[in-house]
Amino acid sequence: METKNVMIVGVGGQGSLLASKLLGHLLMEQGYDVKVSEVHGMSQRGGSVVTYVRYGDRVSSPVIDRGEADFIVSFELLEAARWLNWLKPDGQIVTSTQQIDPMPVITGAAAYPENLVEKMKATGAKVDALDCLALANQAGSSKAVNLVLLGRLSHYFGAPDSAWQEAIEAVVPAKFLELNRKAFTLGRDA
């Protein structure tokens, strides 16, 4: 199998590292060679955070270059738009519709861009946008957006639901297991 590439993008503190760990675990259990690489911006201060997950028969490098991502999983709309150039022409974006103001918007130096989903689609990108924050809150915590996103992403992977559930159990701390299972299911079924 040729190497497939997933970029998980968001803002520091949103749970992208847990999402990449869970996805990496799932793919390893499916028998793939997997490389996960975390690239941090100002993650401690709410800055952009990117994680690469590459999988296939044999993966030599953990880095994804422009135009190579099969999937971009985004916790925030502007982050999805920011990384759009890394998506393959036939790639898929799975994004939360949540909008988190970056510092230039907070200080009044810029306005948050409007109609980002439509603008990304206008480039030819396939965009699956979902209000993941509302579903995470429905599951019981705004911090469960990561599992809602993975639930949505599961539509595009051949792994059975049981494999996803096993990965959730292996990676998520026991005290948060039910909450995260519920969030995954809400994202999957939305």
DRENBA-778304 format. One record per residue: residue number from 1; residue in one letter; y, z, x of N, C-alpha, C in turn. Coordinates in Angstrom, 2 decimals. Layout:
residues N
<atom NUM,'A',<Y,Z,X>,<Y,Z,X>,<Y,Z,X>>
...
//
This chain:
residues 190
<atom 1,'M',<-1.19,0.00,0.85>,<0.00,0.00,0.00>,<1.24,0.00,0.89>>
<atom 2,'E',<2.19,-0.84,0.53>,<3.45,-0.84,1.27>,<4.19,0.47,1.01>>
<atom 3,'T',<5.00,0.88,1.94>,<5.74,2.13,1.83>,<6.75,2.04,0.69>>
<atom 4,'K',<6.79,3.09,-0.10>,<7.76,3.22,-1.19>,<8.76,4.30,-0.82>>
<atom 5,'N',<9.97,4.15,-1.32>,<11.07,5.02,-0.93>,<11.77,5.63,-2.13>>
<atom 6,'V',<11.95,6.95,-2.07>,<12.66,7.68,-3.12>,<13.78,8.46,-2.46>>
<atom 7,'M',<14.99,8.30,-2.98>,<16.13,9.10,-2.55>,<16.46,10.08,-3.66>>
<atom 8,'I',<16.59,11.34,-3.28>,<17.00,12.37,-4.22>,<18.39,12.80,-3.79>>
<atom 9,'V',<19.36,12.59,-4.66>,<20.76,12.83,-4.31>,<21.39,13.80,-5.30>>
<atom 10,'G',<22.31,14.59,-4.78>,<22.99,15.54,-5.66>,<24.05,16.29,-4.90>>
<atom 11,'V',<24.40,17.42,-5.46>,<25.41,18.29,-4.89>,<24.71,19.57,-4.47>>
<atom 12,'G',<25.15,20.16,-3.38>,<24.52,21.37,-2.86>,<24.28,22.42,-3.93>>
<atom 13,'G',<23.09,23.00,-3.91>,<22.76,24.08,-4.83>,<22.13,23.64,-6.13>>
<atom 14,'Q',<21.89,22.35,-6.31>,<21.33,21.87,-7.58>,<19.80,21.85,-7.63>>
<atom 15,'G',<19.15,22.09,-6.50>,<17.69,22.11,-6.52>,<17.03,20.84,-6.02>>
<atom 16,'S',<17.77,20.02,-5.30>,<17.18,18.76,-4.80>,<16.09,19.01,-3.76>>
<atom 17,'L',<16.21,20.09,-2.99>,<15.20,20.36,-1.98>,<13.87,20.76,-2.62>>
<atom 18,'L',<13.91,21.55,-3.68>,<12.68,21.88,-4.39>,<12.08,20.63,-5.02>>
<atom 19,'A',<12.92,19.77,-5.56>,<12.43,18.53,-6.17>,<11.73,17.65,-5.14>>
<atom 20,'S',<12.31,17.53,-3.94>,<11.68,16.70,-2.90>,<10.39,17.32,-2.41>>
<atom 21,'K',<10.35,18.63,-2.30>,<9.12,19.31,-1.88>,<8.02,19.09,-2.91>>
<atom 22,'L',<8.36,19.21,-4.19>,<7.38,19.02,-5.26>,<6.88,17.57,-5.28>>
<atom 23,'L',<7.78,16.62,-5.16>,<7.39,15.22,-5.16>,<6.51,14.91,-3.94>>
<atom 24,'G',<6.89,15.43,-2.78>,<6.08,15.24,-1.58>,<4.68,15.80,-1.75>>
<atom 25,'H',<4.58,16.99,-2.34>,<3.27,17.60,-2.58>,<2.42,16.73,-3.52>>
<atom 26,'L',<3.04,16.29,-4.60>,<2.33,15.43,-5.57>,<1.77,14.19,-4.88>>
<atom 27,'L',<2.59,13.54,-4.08>,<2.19,12.28,-3.43>,<1.11,12.52,-2.37>>
<atom 28,'M',<1.19,13.62,-1.63>,<0.14,13.93,-0.66>,<-1.19,14.18,-1.36>>
<atom 29,'E',<-1.14,14.88,-2.48>,<-2.36,15.14,-3.25>,<-2.94,13.86,-3.84>>
<atom 30,'Q',<-2.11,12.83,-3.98>,<-2.59,11.53,-4.46>,<-3.16,10.69,-3.32>>
<atom 31,'G',<-3.14,11.23,-2.10>,<-3.75,10.57,-0.95>,<-2.82,9.73,-0.10>>
<atom 32,'Y',<-1.53,9.82,-0.33>,<-0.57,9.04,0.45>,<-0.15,9.77,1.72>>
<atom 33,'D',<0.24,9.00,2.71>,<0.96,9.53,3.86>,<2.39,9.72,3.36>>
<atom 34,'V',<2.96,10.89,3.58>,<4.28,11.22,3.03>,<5.18,11.77,4.13>>
<atom 35,'K',<6.42,11.30,4.12>,<7.44,11.84,5.01>,<8.64,12.25,4.14>>
<atom 36,'V',<9.11,13.47,4.36>,<10.28,13.98,3.64>,<11.34,14.34,4.67>>
<atom 37,'S',<12.54,13.86,4.46>,<13.63,14.12,5.39>,<14.85,14.57,4.59>>
<atom 38,'E',<15.42,15.70,4.98>,<16.59,16.23,4.29>,<17.84,15.90,5.10>>
<atom 39,'V',<18.80,15.32,4.43>,<20.08,15.02,5.07>,<21.14,15.79,4.32>>
<atom 40,'H',<21.76,16.74,4.99>,<22.75,17.59,4.31>,<24.16,17.14,4.63>>
<atom 41,'G',<24.98,17.15,3.62>,<26.42,17.02,3.84>,<26.95,18.45,3.88>>
<atom 42,'M',<27.94,18.71,3.10>,<28.47,20.07,3.00>,<27.76,20.78,1.85>>
<atom 43,'S',<26.45,20.89,1.94>,<25.66,21.42,0.85>,<26.04,22.85,0.47>>
<atom 44,'Q',<26.46,23.64,1.44>,<26.85,25.02,1.15>,<28.13,25.08,0.33>>
<atom 45,'R',<28.92,24.03,0.34>,<30.21,24.04,-0.35>,<30.24,23.05,-1.51>>
<atom 46,'G',<29.08,22.71,-2.05>,<29.04,21.80,-3.18>,<29.18,20.34,-2.79>>
<atom 47,'G',<28.96,20.03,-1.52>,<29.05,18.66,-1.05>,<27.77,17.87,-1.33>>
<atom 48,'S',<27.78,16.63,-0.97>,<26.67,15.72,-1.20>,<25.44,16.12,-0.39>>
<atom 49,'V',<24.28,16.09,-1.04>,<23.01,16.37,-0.39>,<22.07,15.21,-0.70>>
<atom 50,'V',<21.37,14.73,0.33>,<20.44,13.61,0.17>,<19.11,13.99,0.79>>
<atom 51,'T',<18.02,13.68,0.08>,<16.69,13.86,0.61>,<15.94,12.55,0.47>>
<atom 52,'Y',<15.25,12.17,1.54>,<14.42,10.96,1.51>,<12.96,11.37,1.36>>
<atom 53,'V',<12.25,10.70,0.45>,<10.80,10.87,0.32>,<10.20,9.48,0.45>>
<atom 54,'R',<9.39,9.28,1.51>,<8.74,7.99,1.74>,<7.24,8.20,1.67>>
<atom 55,'Y',<6.54,7.26,1.02>,<5.08,7.41,0.89>,<4.40,6.05,0.90>>
<atom 56,'G',<3.16,6.05,1.33>,<2.37,4.82,1.40>,<1.10,5.08,2.19>>
<atom 57,'D',<0.44,4.01,2.62>,<-0.77,4.16,3.43>,<-0.44,4.78,4.77>>
<atom 58,'R',<0.64,4.32,5.38>,<1.08,4.87,6.66>,<2.60,4.75,6.73>>
<atom 59,'V',<3.26,5.88,6.88>,<4.72,5.92,6.94>,<5.12,6.32,8.36>>
<atom 60,'S',<5.90,5.47,9.00>,<6.26,5.74,10.39>,<7.58,6.47,10.55>>
<atom 61,'S',<8.51,6.29,9.63>,<9.83,6.90,9.76>,<10.20,7.60,8.45>>
<atom 62,'P',<10.90,8.73,8.54>,<11.30,9.44,7.32>,<12.61,8.94,6.72>>
<atom 63,'V',<13.27,7.98,7.36>,<14.61,7.57,6.95>,<14.58,6.30,6.08>>
<atom 64,'I',<15.43,6.27,5.08>,<15.58,5.11,4.20>,<16.92,4.46,4.52>>
<atom 65,'D',<16.91,3.16,4.74>,<18.14,2.42,5.02>,<18.70,1.78,3.76>>
<atom 66,'R',<19.92,1.27,3.85>,<20.55,0.56,2.73>,<19.62,-0.53,2.20>>
<atom 67,'G',<19.56,-0.62,0.87>,<18.78,-1.66,0.23>,<17.28,-1.44,0.24>>
<atom 68,'E',<16.81,-0.24,0.62>,<15.37,0.02,0.71>,<14.82,0.99,-0.33>>
<atom 69,'A',<15.66,1.67,-1.09>,<15.18,2.68,-2.03>,<14.57,2.04,-3.28>>
<atom 70,'D',<13.33,2.39,-3.55>,<12.69,1.96,-4.79>,<13.22,2.78,-5.97>>
<atom 71,'F',<13.55,4.04,-5.68>,<14.07,4.95,-6.70>,<15.22,5.76,-6.11>>
<atom 72,'I',<16.24,5.97,-6.92>,<17.26,6.96,-6.63>,<17.22,7.95,-7.79>>
<atom 73,'V',<16.95,9.20,-7.46>,<16.93,10.28,-8.44>,<18.20,11.08,-8.20>>
<atom 74,'S',<19.08,11.12,-9.18>,<20.40,11.72,-8.97>,<20.67,12.84,-9.96>>
<atom 75,'F',<21.17,13.95,-9.42>,<21.52,15.11,-10.21>,<22.90,14.97,-10.85>>
<atom 76,'E',<23.65,13.98,-10.44>,<25.04,13.87,-10.85>,<25.45,12.40,-10.83>>
<atom 77,'L',<26.23,11.95,-11.80>,<26.57,10.53,-11.94>,<27.28,9.92,-10.74>>
<atom 78,'L',<28.29,10.59,-10.23>,<29.03,10.03,-9.11>,<28.15,9.89,-7.87>>
<atom 79,'E',<27.21,10.81,-7.69>,<26.27,10.70,-6.57>,<25.37,9.48,-6.74>>
<atom 80,'A',<24.94,9.19,-7.95>,<24.14,7.99,-8.20>,<24.93,6.75,-7.81>>
<atom 81,'A',<26.18,6.70,-8.22>,<27.03,5.54,-7.89>,<27.30,5.46,-6.39>>
<atom 82,'R',<27.49,6.59,-5.77>,<27.79,6.65,-4.33>,<26.65,6.06,-3.49>>
<atom 83,'W',<25.42,6.25,-3.92>,<24.26,5.81,-3.14>,<23.66,4.50,-3.66>>
<atom 84,'L',<24.33,3.85,-4.58>,<23.83,2.62,-5.20>,<23.45,1.54,-4.18>>
<atom 85,'N',<24.19,1.44,-3.07>,<23.89,0.42,-2.07>,<22.55,0.63,-1.37>>
<atom 86,'W',<21.96,1.78,-1.51>,<20.65,2.04,-0.90>,<19.51,1.56,-1.80>>
<atom 87,'L',<19.80,1.22,-3.04>,<18.77,0.80,-3.99>,<18.34,-0.64,-3.73>>
<atom 88,'K',<17.03,-0.89,-3.83>,<16.51,-2.26,-3.75>,<17.01,-3.04,-4.96>>
<atom 89,'P',<17.04,-4.37,-4.86>,<17.48,-5.16,-6.02>,<16.67,-4.88,-7.29>>
<atom 90,'D',<15.39,-4.56,-7.16>,<14.57,-4.27,-8.34>,<14.31,-2.77,-8.50>>
<atom 91,'G',<15.12,-1.94,-7.82>,<14.93,-0.49,-7.84>,<15.36,0.14,-9.15>>
<atom 92,'Q',<15.01,1.42,-9.28>,<15.27,2.18,-10.50>,<16.08,3.43,-10.18>>
<atom 93,'I',<17.14,3.65,-10.95>,<17.90,4.89,-10.86>,<17.49,5.77,-12.03>>
<atom 94,'V',<17.20,7.04,-11.73>,<16.98,8.05,-12.75>,<18.05,9.10,-12.50>>
<atom 95,'T',<18.96,9.25,-13.44>,<20.11,10.14,-13.19>,<20.42,11.05,-14.37>>
<atom 96,'S',<20.92,12.21,-14.01>,<21.50,13.10,-15.01>,<22.90,12.56,-15.31>>
<atom 97,'T',<23.35,12.75,-16.51>,<24.70,12.32,-16.88>,<25.74,13.39,-16.55>>
<atom 98,'Q',<25.31,14.48,-15.95>,<26.22,15.56,-15.56>,<27.29,15.04,-14.60>>
<atom 99,'Q',<28.49,15.56,-14.76>,<29.60,15.20,-13.88>,<30.14,16.47,-13.24>>
<atom 100,'I',<30.08,16.51,-11.91>,<30.62,17.64,-11.15>,<31.79,17.10,-10.34>>
<atom 101,'D',<32.95,17.67,-10.58>,<34.15,17.17,-9.91>,<34.09,17.43,-8.41>>
<atom 102,'P',<34.25,16.37,-7.60>,<34.36,16.58,-6.16>,<35.75,17.12,-5.83>>
<atom 103,'M',<35.90,17.57,-4.60>,<37.16,18.21,-4.19>,<38.41,17.36,-4.48>>
<atom 104,'P',<38.42,16.04,-4.22>,<39.64,15.27,-4.53>,<40.02,15.30,-6.02>>
<atom 105,'V',<39.03,15.41,-6.89>,<39.32,15.51,-8.32>,<39.83,16.90,-8.65>>
<atom 106,'I',<39.22,17.91,-8.05>,<39.65,19.30,-8.28>,<41.10,19.50,-7.85>>
<atom 107,'T',<41.47,18.92,-6.72>,<42.84,19.10,-6.20>,<43.85,18.19,-6.86>>
<atom 108,'G',<43.39,17.25,-7.71>,<44.30,16.34,-8.38>,<44.63,15.09,-7.59>>
<atom 109,'A',<44.01,14.91,-6.43>,<44.28,13.74,-5.59>,<43.59,12.48,-6.13>>
<atom 110,'A',<42.61,12.65,-7.01>,<41.88,11.51,-7.57>,<41.39,11.88,-8.96>>
<atom 111,'A',<40.98,10.86,-9.70>,<40.40,11.08,-11.03>,<38.90,10.77,-10.95>>
<atom 112,'Y',<38.12,11.47,-11.74>,<36.68,11.18,-11.79>,<36.50,9.79,-12.40>>
<atom 113,'P',<35.73,8.92,-11.74>,<35.57,7.55,-12.27>,<34.92,7.55,-13.66>>
<atom 114,'E',<35.38,6.64,-14.49>,<34.86,6.53,-15.86>,<33.79,5.45,-15.94>>
<atom 115,'N',<32.95,5.54,-16.97>,<31.95,4.53,-17.30>,<31.01,4.20,-16.13>>
<atom 116,'L',<30.57,5.22,-15.41>,<29.74,4.97,-14.23>,<28.39,4.34,-14.56>>
<atom 117,'V',<27.77,4.76,-15.66>,<26.47,4.15,-16.03>,<26.66,2.66,-16.27>>
<atom 118,'E',<27.68,2.29,-17.02>,<27.94,0.88,-17.31>,<28.26,0.11,-16.03>>
<atom 119,'K',<29.04,0.72,-15.15>,<29.40,0.07,-13.89>,<28.17,-0.15,-13.01>>
<atom 120,'M',<27.26,0.83,-12.97>,<26.04,0.65,-12.17>,<25.16,-0.44,-12.78>>
<atom 121,'K',<25.04,-0.44,-14.10>,<24.24,-1.47,-14.77>,<24.84,-2.85,-14.55>>
<atom 122,'A',<26.16,-2.93,-14.48>,<26.83,-4.22,-14.26>,<26.49,-4.83,-12.91>>
<atom 123,'T',<26.04,-4.01,-11.96>,<25.62,-4.53,-10.65>,<24.20,-5.08,-10.70>>
<atom 124,'G',<23.53,-4.89,-11.83>,<22.14,-5.33,-11.97>,<21.15,-4.20,-11.81>>
<atom 125,'A',<21.62,-3.01,-11.52>,<20.73,-1.86,-11.34>,<20.10,-1.44,-12.67>>
<atom 126,'K',<18.86,-1.01,-12.59>,<18.18,-0.41,-13.74>,<18.51,1.08,-13.72>>
<atom 127,'V',<19.14,1.54,-14.79>,<19.61,2.93,-14.83>,<19.01,3.64,-16.04>>
<atom 128,'D',<18.33,4.74,-15.76>,<17.78,5.62,-16.79>,<18.62,6.90,-16.72>>
<atom 129,'A',<19.61,7.02,-17.62>,<20.53,8.16,-17.60>,<20.21,9.10,-18.76>>
<atom 130,'L',<20.17,10.39,-18.44>,<19.74,11.38,-19.40>,<20.57,12.65,-19.22>>
<atom 131,'D',<20.87,13.33,-20.31>,<21.60,14.59,-20.22>,<20.63,15.68,-19.79>>
<atom 132,'C',<20.36,15.72,-18.51>,<19.37,16.66,-17.95>,<19.84,18.11,-18.03>>
<atom 133,'L',<21.15,18.32,-17.95>,<21.67,19.69,-18.03>,<21.40,20.29,-19.41>>
<atom 134,'A',<21.60,19.52,-20.46>,<21.32,20.02,-21.81>,<19.84,20.35,-21.97>>
<atom 135,'L',<18.98,19.49,-21.43>,<17.53,19.75,-21.53>,<17.13,20.96,-20.69>>
<atom 136,'A',<17.74,21.12,-19.52>,<17.45,22.29,-18.69>,<17.87,23.57,-19.41>>
<atom 137,'N',<19.05,23.54,-20.04>,<19.49,24.70,-20.82>,<18.54,24.97,-21.98>>
<atom 138,'Q',<18.03,23.91,-22.59>,<17.05,24.06,-23.68>,<15.77,24.71,-23.15>>
<atom 139,'A',<15.41,24.40,-21.92>,<14.21,25.00,-21.31>,<14.44,26.47,-20.96>>
<atom 140,'G',<15.72,26.86,-20.78>,<16.02,28.25,-20.51>,<16.91,28.52,-19.32>>
<atom 141,'S',<17.25,27.48,-18.54>,<18.13,27.70,-17.39>,<18.76,26.40,-16.91>>
<atom 142,'S',<20.05,26.44,-16.64>,<20.73,25.26,-16.11>,<20.20,24.87,-14.73>>
<atom 143,'K',<19.53,25.79,-14.07>,<18.97,25.52,-12.74>,<17.70,24.66,-12.79>>
<atom 144,'A',<17.20,24.36,-13.97>,<15.97,23.59,-14.11>,<16.22,22.08,-14.24>>
<atom 145,'V',<17.44,21.63,-13.94>,<17.75,20.19,-14.00>,<16.79,19.41,-13.10>>
<atom 146,'N',<16.43,19.98,-11.96>,<15.54,19.27,-11.03>,<14.20,18.94,-11.68>>
<atom 147,'L',<13.64,19.85,-12.45>,<12.35,19.57,-13.09>,<12.50,18.63,-14.27>>
<atom 148,'V',<13.64,18.67,-14.96>,<13.90,17.69,-16.02>,<13.93,16.28,-15.40>>
<atom 149,'L',<14.61,16.14,-14.27>,<14.68,14.84,-13.59>,<13.30,14.36,-13.14>>
<atom 150,'L',<12.49,15.28,-12.60>,<11.14,14.88,-12.18>,<10.29,14.50,-13.37>>
<atom 151,'G',<10.49,15.18,-14.49>,<9.77,14.80,-15.71>,<10.11,13.38,-16.11>>
<atom 152,'R',<11.39,13.05,-16.02>,<11.82,11.68,-16.33>,<11.27,10.68,-15.32>>
<atom 153,'L',<11.30,11.05,-14.03>,<10.78,10.19,-12.97>,<9.29,9.92,-13.14>>
<atom 154,'S',<8.57,10.86,-13.73>,<7.12,10.71,-13.88>,<6.74,9.46,-14.68>>
<atom 155,'H',<7.66,8.94,-15.48>,<7.41,7.70,-16.24>,<7.17,6.51,-15.31>>
<atom 156,'Y',<7.71,6.59,-14.11>,<7.68,5.45,-13.20>,<6.60,5.58,-12.12>>
<atom 157,'F',<5.81,6.65,-12.19>,<4.74,6.87,-11.23>,<3.40,6.82,-11.95>>
<atom 158,'G',<2.36,6.38,-11.25>,<1.03,6.28,-11.84>,<0.28,7.59,-11.88>>
<atom 159,'A',<0.84,8.65,-11.33>,<0.15,9.94,-11.27>,<-0.01,10.52,-12.67>>
<atom 160,'P',<-1.19,11.05,-12.98>,<-1.40,11.65,-14.30>,<-0.61,12.94,-14.46>>
<atom 161,'D',<-0.36,13.32,-15.70>,<0.40,14.53,-15.97>,<-0.25,15.76,-15.32>>
<atom 162,'S',<-1.57,15.80,-15.28>,<-2.26,16.94,-14.67>,<-1.90,17.09,-13.20>>
<atom 163,'A',<-1.71,15.98,-12.49>,<-1.32,16.03,-11.08>,<0.09,16.60,-10.93>>
<atom 164,'W',<0.99,16.20,-11.82>,<2.35,16.76,-11.80>,<2.30,18.25,-12.07>>
<atom 165,'Q',<1.50,18.67,-13.05>,<1.40,20.09,-13.38>,<0.85,20.90,-12.21>>
<atom 166,'E',<-0.14,20.35,-11.51>,<-0.70,21.02,-10.33>,<0.35,21.14,-9.23>>
<atom 167,'A',<1.17,20.11,-9.04>,<2.22,20.16,-8.03>,<3.27,21.20,-8.40>>
<atom 168,'I',<3.63,21.28,-9.67>,<4.59,22.30,-10.12>,<4.04,23.68,-9.81>>
<atom 169,'E',<2.78,23.91,-10.13>,<2.15,25.21,-9.90>,<2.10,25.55,-8.41>>
<atom 170,'A',<1.87,24.55,-7.57>,<1.76,24.79,-6.12>,<3.11,25.08,-5.46>>
<atom 171,'V',<4.20,24.57,-6.02>,<5.49,24.63,-5.34>,<6.47,25.64,-5.97>>
<atom 172,'V',<6.43,25.78,-7.27>,<7.38,26.65,-7.97>,<6.90,28.10,-7.93>>
<atom 173,'P',<7.79,29.05,-7.60>,<7.40,30.46,-7.64>,<6.86,30.85,-9.02>>
<atom 174,'A',<5.85,31.71,-9.03>,<5.14,32.08,-10.26>,<6.07,32.57,-11.37>>
<atom 175,'K',<7.10,33.34,-11.00>,<7.95,33.91,-12.05>,<8.81,32.85,-12.75>>
<atom 176,'F',<8.92,31.65,-12.16>,<9.69,30.57,-12.80>,<8.81,29.43,-13.31>>
<atom 177,'L',<7.51,29.63,-13.27>,<6.57,28.55,-13.59>,<6.71,28.04,-15.02>>
<atom 178,'E',<6.71,28.91,-16.00>,<6.78,28.46,-17.40>,<8.08,27.74,-17.70>>
<atom 179,'L',<9.18,28.28,-17.22>,<10.49,27.65,-17.39>,<10.48,26.23,-16.81>>
<atom 180,'N',<9.94,26.07,-15.62>,<9.93,24.77,-14.96>,<8.96,23.80,-15.61>>
<atom 181,'R',<7.85,24.30,-16.08>,<6.92,23.43,-16.84>,<7.59,22.91,-18.10>>
<atom 182,'K',<8.29,23.79,-18.79>,<8.99,23.39,-20.02>,<10.06,22.34,-19.70>>
<atom 183,'A',<10.82,22.56,-18.62>,<11.86,21.61,-18.24>,<11.26,20.25,-17.89>>
<atom 184,'F',<10.15,20.23,-17.15>,<9.46,18.99,-16.81>,<9.05,18.25,-18.08>>
<atom 185,'T',<8.45,18.97,-19.00>,<7.98,18.37,-20.26>,<9.14,17.81,-21.08>>
<atom 186,'L',<10.25,18.53,-21.14>,<11.41,18.03,-21.89>,<11.94,16.74,-21.26>>
<atom 187,'G',<11.99,16.68,-19.92>,<12.43,15.45,-19.26>,<11.46,14.31,-19.47>>
<atom 188,'R',<10.18,14.62,-19.38>,<9.15,13.59,-19.56>,<9.20,13.02,-20.98>>
<atom 189,'D',<9.38,13.88,-21.96>,<9.28,13.47,-23.37>,<10.60,13.01,-23.97>>
<atom 190,'A',<11.71,13.13,-23.24>,<13.03,12.78,-23.78>,<13.11,11.29,-24.10>>
//
